[in-house]
Amino acid sequence: EETQEIPGSRFGRVQCVVPEAPTETQARLELTEQGKTIATGTVAIPGAKDHFGYRGFVVSHTHSDVSWTDTPEVCMNLNVAAIAKSVELAEKQPHYRFTLENVLSLREYVRRHPDKVEVLKRLLRAGVLETGAFYTGPWELTGGGEGLVRQLYLGKLWVKKHLAADPVTVWNVDVAGHTAQLPQILQKAGIRG
């Protein structure tokens, strides 16, 4: 369990509760706000017994929304803190997985923590860490086809150059609509999922 102060955040203190390496088939989750429980639930743990032929996985992820919930600086600090905690957890817990929505926050994490580049490379190669190929989360209907191609080009180029990996996924769900050309653009950029 860890409580972390995010500089300048209007949210104040952020609490992140992560159990030690799981041994049971389920984990209890608890969401708290200012010390008061506001929601609880249980989730299946990866490696747990299959139920009805299906298996569920919980994968931590980022969702940037830079400037949506607070200032750009505070939002970036939150994303970098999430990456830092995830890298720490990934080194301790073999079943932990983490995915980044796009490259922008990862680039800022590397700028602040250049000593972690080799760790990131290892986690990316092992499939523990995954990053989306877009440089930022583009608004597909306003950037045009060339803008989407540039987003993919810059995102993939940065990850290849600095982390020796080639992103093959895209996650861009929080936009007001998708362009009909997106599947073709993604396919030509080598995106598989």
C-alpha positions as CSV (number, residue, x, y, z in Angstrom):
1,E,0.0,0.0,0.0
2,E,1.3,3.4,-0.9
3,T,0.1,6.9,-0.6
4,Q,1.7,9.4,-2.9
5,E,1.4,13.2,-3.1
6,I,1.1,14.4,-6.7
7,P,2.7,17.9,-7.0
8,G,0.1,20.7,-7.7
9,S,-2.8,18.2,-8.0
10,R,-6.2,19.4,-7.1
11,F,-6.9,15.8,-6.0
12,G,-4.4,16.0,-3.1
13,R,-3.1,12.6,-2.1
14,V,-3.5,9.6,-4.4
15,Q,-3.6,6.2,-2.8
16,C,-2.5,3.1,-4.7
17,V,-3.2,-0.2,-3.0
18,V,-1.7,-3.2,-4.7
19,P,-1.5,-6.6,-3.0
20,E,1.7,-8.6,-2.9
21,A,2.2,-11.3,-5.4
22,P,-1.3,-13.0,-5.5
23,T,-1.7,-16.6,-4.4
24,E,-5.5,-16.8,-4.2
25,T,-7.9,-17.0,-7.1
26,Q,-9.6,-13.7,-6.4
27,A,-8.5,-10.3,-5.1
28,R,-10.7,-7.8,-3.3
29,L,-10.6,-4.2,-4.7
30,E,-11.5,-1.2,-2.6
31,L,-11.8,2.4,-4.0
32,T,-11.4,5.1,-1.4
33,E,-11.8,8.8,-1.5
34,Q,-10.4,10.9,1.4
35,G,-10.2,7.8,3.6
36,K,-13.8,6.7,3.0
37,T,-14.6,3.6,1.0
38,I,-16.8,4.4,-2.0
39,A,-16.8,1.1,-3.9
40,T,-15.7,-2.5,-3.4
41,G,-15.5,-5.6,-5.6
42,T,-13.6,-8.7,-6.5
43,V,-11.7,-9.7,-9.6
44,A,-10.2,-13.0,-10.8
45,I,-6.4,-13.2,-10.6
46,P,-4.4,-14.3,-13.8
47,G,-3.6,-17.9,-13.5
48,A,-6.7,-18.6,-11.5
49,K,-8.9,-21.6,-12.4
50,D,-10.8,-21.1,-15.7
51,H,-14.5,-20.6,-15.4
52,F,-16.8,-21.8,-18.2
53,G,-13.9,-21.9,-20.7
54,Y,-13.1,-18.1,-20.3
55,R,-10.3,-16.4,-18.4
56,G,-10.3,-12.8,-17.4
57,F,-7.2,-10.5,-17.0
58,V,-6.9,-7.2,-15.3
59,V,-4.2,-5.0,-17.0
60,S,-3.3,-1.7,-15.6
61,H,-3.1,1.2,-18.1
62,T,-2.8,4.9,-18.5
63,H,-5.3,7.3,-20.0
64,S,-3.6,10.6,-20.6
65,D,-6.3,13.3,-20.9
66,V,-3.6,15.9,-20.6
67,S,-5.4,19.2,-19.5
68,W,-8.8,17.5,-19.1
69,T,-8.8,17.0,-15.3
70,D,-6.1,19.5,-14.3
71,T,-3.2,21.5,-15.7
72,P,-0.9,19.8,-18.3
73,E,1.9,19.6,-15.7
74,V,-0.3,17.9,-13.1
75,C,-1.7,15.5,-15.6
76,M,1.7,14.6,-16.9
77,N,2.9,14.1,-13.3
78,L,0.1,11.7,-12.7
79,N,0.9,9.7,-15.8
80,V,4.7,9.6,-15.0
81,A,3.9,8.5,-11.4
82,A,1.7,5.7,-12.8
83,I,4.4,4.5,-15.1
84,A,7.0,4.7,-12.3
85,K,4.8,2.6,-9.9
86,S,4.0,0.1,-12.7
87,V,7.7,-0.4,-13.6
88,E,8.4,-1.0,-9.9
89,L,5.6,-3.5,-9.6
90,A,6.6,-5.2,-12.9
91,E,10.0,-5.9,-11.5
92,K,8.5,-7.5,-8.3
93,Q,5.4,-9.3,-9.5
94,P,5.8,-11.8,-12.4
95,H,2.1,-11.7,-13.4
96,Y,1.8,-7.9,-13.5
97,R,1.1,-6.3,-16.9
98,F,0.9,-2.6,-17.8
99,T,-0.1,-0.8,-21.1
100,L,0.4,2.8,-22.0
101,E,-2.2,4.6,-24.2
102,N,0.4,6.5,-26.2
103,V,4.1,7.5,-26.3
104,L,4.0,11.0,-24.9
105,S,3.9,10.0,-21.2
106,L,6.5,7.3,-21.8
107,R,8.8,9.8,-23.4
108,E,8.4,12.1,-20.4
109,Y,9.1,9.2,-18.0
110,V,12.3,8.4,-19.8
111,R,13.3,12.1,-19.7
112,R,12.8,12.1,-15.9
113,H,14.2,8.6,-15.3
114,P,17.0,7.9,-17.9
115,D,18.4,5.3,-15.5
116,K,15.3,3.1,-16.3
117,V,15.8,2.8,-20.1
118,E,17.3,-0.7,-19.9
119,V,14.5,-1.8,-17.6
120,L,11.9,-0.5,-20.0
121,K,13.6,-2.3,-22.9
122,R,13.5,-5.5,-21.0
123,L,9.9,-5.1,-20.0
124,L,8.8,-4.3,-23.5
125,R,10.7,-7.3,-25.0
126,A,9.1,-9.6,-22.4
127,G,5.6,-8.3,-23.1
128,V,5.2,-7.1,-19.5
129,L,4.9,-3.4,-20.7
130,E,3.1,-2.4,-23.9
131,T,2.8,1.1,-25.4
132,G,0.3,2.3,-28.0
133,A,1.9,3.4,-31.3
134,F,0.3,6.9,-31.4
135,Y,2.5,9.7,-30.2
136,T,-0.5,11.3,-28.5
137,G,-4.2,10.4,-28.4
138,P,-5.3,12.1,-31.6
139,W,-8.7,13.4,-32.4
140,E,-9.2,11.3,-35.5
141,L,-11.9,13.4,-37.2
142,T,-10.1,16.7,-36.9
143,G,-6.5,15.8,-37.7
144,G,-7.1,14.2,-41.1
145,G,-5.4,11.2,-42.5
146,E,-2.0,12.7,-42.8
147,G,-2.2,13.7,-39.1
148,L,-2.9,10.1,-38.1
149,V,0.0,8.8,-40.2
150,R,2.3,11.4,-38.6
151,Q,1.1,10.4,-35.1
152,L,1.9,6.7,-35.8
153,Y,5.2,7.6,-37.5
154,L,6.4,9.8,-34.7
155,G,5.2,7.4,-31.9
156,K,6.8,4.3,-33.5
157,L,10.0,6.1,-34.4
158,W,10.6,7.4,-30.9
159,V,10.0,4.0,-29.3
160,K,12.2,2.2,-31.9
161,K,15.0,4.8,-31.5
162,H,15.0,5.0,-27.7
163,L,13.7,1.7,-26.5
164,A,14.5,-0.7,-29.3
165,A,10.9,-1.9,-29.6
166,D,8.2,-1.6,-32.3
167,P,4.7,-0.8,-31.0
168,V,2.0,-3.0,-32.7
169,T,-1.1,-1.9,-30.8
170,V,-3.2,1.3,-30.7
171,W,-5.7,2.3,-28.1
172,N,-7.6,5.5,-29.0
173,V,-11.1,5.0,-27.5
174,D,-11.8,8.4,-25.9
175,V,-12.4,10.4,-29.0
176,A,-15.5,11.8,-30.6
177,G,-15.8,9.3,-33.4
178,H,-13.4,7.3,-35.5
179,T,-12.4,7.8,-39.2
180,A,-13.4,5.0,-41.6
181,Q,-9.9,5.0,-42.9
182,L,-8.3,4.1,-39.5
183,P,-8.2,0.3,-40.2
184,Q,-6.3,0.8,-43.4
185,I,-3.9,3.3,-41.9
186,L,-3.2,1.0,-38.9
187,Q,-2.7,-2.0,-41.1
188,K,-0.2,-0.1,-43.3
189,A,1.7,1.0,-40.1
190,G,2.1,-2.6,-38.9
191,I,-0.5,-2.4,-36.2
192,R,-1.9,-5.8,-35.2
193,G,-4.2,-5.0,-32.3
